[in-house]
Amino acid sequence: MENYQVICSLFFLTLRQTRQYDDLQSLRHVEEGSERYVVAEFTNGAIRKITVKKKKRNKMIKDILRNI
């Protein structure tokens, strides 16, 4: 089984190294029942909830990049 939070944490570290996402404060994977999403929090207080549809890690990363 994939550990999606570990993937989010490592992806967060990668994104923080870029100029475009240097204000990203955290990426958190959440599963509530059948709903899966990633919460992106920024230093200015903005929060984005990104629905993750696929169970494959590369699809999750694409969903995050497309919607962050």
N, C-alpha and C positions, 0 to 999 in steps of 0.2 A: 504494500500500500504506500502511496506517495505521501510524504509529509509536506503538505502545501504551505504550512507556515514557514518551514525552513527555506523552501523555494522563495517565498515572498521576502524573507529576511535577507537572503543573499542577493536577490534582485534589487531590493532597496539599497543595499550597499553599492551596487553597480550604478544605479540611477543617481545616487547622491554625488558621484564623481563627475557627473556631466553638468554643464552650465545650465541646461534647461530645467533640470530637476534638483538643483542644489538647495531649494527651499522645501523639499520633501522631508517630512518629519518621521513618518512611519508608513509601513504597509502591513496590514493585518488581515489574515484569511479568516473568514467566519463561515460556519455551517450551522444553519438553523433549520432543522427538519430536512426538507428536500431543497431548500434554497442555499446556494453557495455564492458568496461574494467576497470582494476584497475592499477594505476600507483604506483609502489613502488620505493621510492627514498632512497638512502643510503648516509651515511656521507662522503664516498669517491667520491661522485659525480655520481655513477652508477645509472642508471634508468632502471627499468624493466616494460614493458607493458604486463599485464596479461589479456588475453581475458577471459571474463566471459560469459559462454553460457547459464547457467540455471538461472531462476528467483527465485530460492529458496536460502535462505541465507546460509543453510548448504552446498549447492553445491558450492556457491561462495567461502566460506571459504576453501573448499577442493581444488578448482581451484587455489586459492592464494598459499596455502601450497605446492601444486604440482609444481608450476612454479616460486616460489620466489627464 
